[in-house]
Amino acid sequence: MPILKPPPKLILPAFEPDPGLEYLESQRSWEHRKSEEERKVAAFYRKQQTDGALERSKKYSLAEKVILKPSWDLLSKSLGQVLASRKTTSSKALRPLNFAELSTFLMASSGLQRSLPGADPSREWQRTVPSAGGLYGAEVYFFCLNVDGLREGLYHFQPEEGVLERLPWKIQDDDRDLVFSSANAREAQKTASGLIMITGVFQRHRRKYGHRYLRFCMLEVGCLCQNMDLAANAMGAGLWHQGAIDEGRSRRLLHVDGQQESVLHSALLLGAG
Ligand SMILES: Cc1cc2nc3c(=O)[nH]c(=O)nc-3n(C[C@H](O)[C@H](O)[C@H](O)COP(=O)(O)O)c2cc1C
């Protein structure tokens, strides 16, 4: 039997102050739910929900709608095959995605399950992604750069009707270019099909989970990213997560305030091979 030595102790310099640790400490248990202040906040959000002000998906009712047309046979690989071969693709030598591929990618990643073949009919409003309390705190936006069959522009994915809503405001050239702030992203956007931006709408989780809202919202976005990663890999499309996208600028692009709703992650959707 080989004798295993304990690993050497690694002493890391601490961040002072450490906002991450402060955050975790502030919501490490359900104790906060007992405080008067949190009870008031939760009651406020519950009332908003009863009044219909809190929905499970944003709807831009005046936006032009583009009905998604998935082609489910693009997802014929087994989960085992996809897991064995999944990877991050950053290749520029890929053809742009077409509309059926984009539709399949979005609906498979976070659409209603009932849109998929073989879905359980009792799961009328559930999605392909898990969500704390089924409150669906994440929203998906797509900045279309080059998709065969879809006009360039900014869209919101609305899962309940299975549509893309074209956001009606004008995109300033500055905002467009500055979102792609890292050298990698600047280079990749010349050939990418588009940029996925995922936001959190915090009040959906706050009303139920109090101070834990951010933890649950982030986890939900993580689940969503994993679905996207697997769906893209299953279809042979390239997905390149981008921690380096400028979030201040993507907020401006999406007209979200960073408090009620904030951008939590972005990924470049490249082409297919
Ligand atoms: C949250 C997150 C952020 C990432 N940000 C970047 C990034 O900014 N630039 C980049 O080149 N890769 C980025 N990646 C991709 C990782 O570098 C990649 O997943 C990792 O090297 C493992 O490789 P694989 O995905 O091919 O298995 C990111 C991945 C995740 C999950």
The ligand as an SDF file (V2000), in Angstrom:
LIG
                    3D

 31 33  0  0  0  0  0  0  0  0999 V2000
  -18.7330   30.5580  -15.9090 C   0  0  0  0  0  0  0  0  0  0  0  0
  -17.7500   30.3200  -17.0450 C   0  0  0  0  0  0  0  0  0  0  0  0
  -17.0760   31.3960  -17.5950 C   0  0  0  0  0  0  0  0  0  0  0  0
  -16.1700   31.2000  -18.6510 C   0  0  0  0  0  0  0  0  0  0  0  0
  -15.5490   32.2830  -19.2120 N   0  0  0  0  0  0  0  0  0  0  0  0
  -14.6650   32.1000  -20.2350 C   0  0  0  0  0  0  0  0  0  0  0  0
  -14.0140   33.2310  -20.8430 C   0  0  0  0  0  0  0  0  0  0  0  0
  -14.2500   34.3840  -20.4830 O   0  0  0  0  0  0  0  0  0  0  0  0
  -13.1290   32.9970  -21.8430 N   0  0  0  0  0  0  0  0  0  0  0  0
  -12.8360   31.7320  -22.2720 C   0  0  0  0  0  0  0  0  0  0  0  0
  -12.0110   31.5700  -23.1720 O   0  0  0  0  0  0  0  0  0  0  0  0
  -13.4570   30.6460  -21.7400 N   0  0  0  0  0  0  0  0  0  0  0  0
  -14.3690   30.8000  -20.7390 C   0  0  0  0  0  0  0  0  0  0  0  0
  -15.0110   29.7040  -20.1900 N   0  0  0  0  0  0  0  0  0  0  0  0
  -14.7730   28.3520  -20.7440 C   0  0  0  0  0  0  0  0  0  0  0  0
  -13.7550   27.5720  -19.9260 C   0  0  0  0  0  0  0  0  0  0  0  0
  -12.4400   28.0820  -20.1310 O   0  0  0  0  0  0  0  0  0  0  0  0
  -13.8220   26.0890  -20.3150 C   0  0  0  0  0  0  0  0  0  0  0  0
  -15.0980   25.5770  -20.0080 O   0  0  0  0  0  0  0  0  0  0  0  0
  -12.7470   25.2730  -19.5750 C   0  0  0  0  0  0  0  0  0  0  0  0
  -11.4630   25.5860  -20.0690 O   0  0  0  0  0  0  0  0  0  0  0  0
  -12.9590   23.7720  -19.7100 C   0  0  0  0  0  0  0  0  0  0  0  0
  -12.9270   23.3950  -21.0730 O   0  0  0  0  0  0  0  0  0  0  0  0
  -14.1220   22.5950  -21.7450 P   0  0  0  0  0  0  0  0  0  0  0  0
  -15.3920   23.4110  -21.5910 O   0  0  0  0  0  0  0  0  0  0  0  0
  -13.7250   22.4270  -23.2010 O   0  0  0  0  0  0  0  0  0  0  0  0
  -14.2480   21.3000  -21.0250 O   0  0  0  0  0  0  0  0  0  0  0  0
  -15.9210   29.8780  -19.1410 C   0  0  0  0  0  0  0  0  0  0  0  0
  -16.6250   28.8080  -18.5770 C   0  0  0  0  0  0  0  0  0  0  0  0
  -17.5360   29.0130  -17.5490 C   0  0  0  0  0  0  0  0  0  0  0  0
  -18.2960   27.8290  -16.9770 C   0  0  0  0  0  0  0  0  0  0  0  0
  1  2  1  0
  2  3  1  0
  2 30  2  0
  3  4  2  0
  4  5  1  0
  4 28  1  0
  5  6  2  0
  6  7  1  0
  6 13  1  0
  7  8  2  0
  7  9  1  0
  9 10  1  0
 10 11  2  0
 10 12  1  0
 12 13  2  0
 13 14  1  0
 14 15  1  0
 14 28  1  0
 15 16  1  0
 16 17  1  0
 16 18  1  0
 18 19  1  0
 18 20  1  0
 20 21  1  0
 20 22  1  0
 22 23  1  0
 23 24  1  0
 24 25  2  0
 24 26  1  0
 24 27  1  0
 28 29  2  0
 29 30  1  0
 30 31  1  0
M  END
$$$$
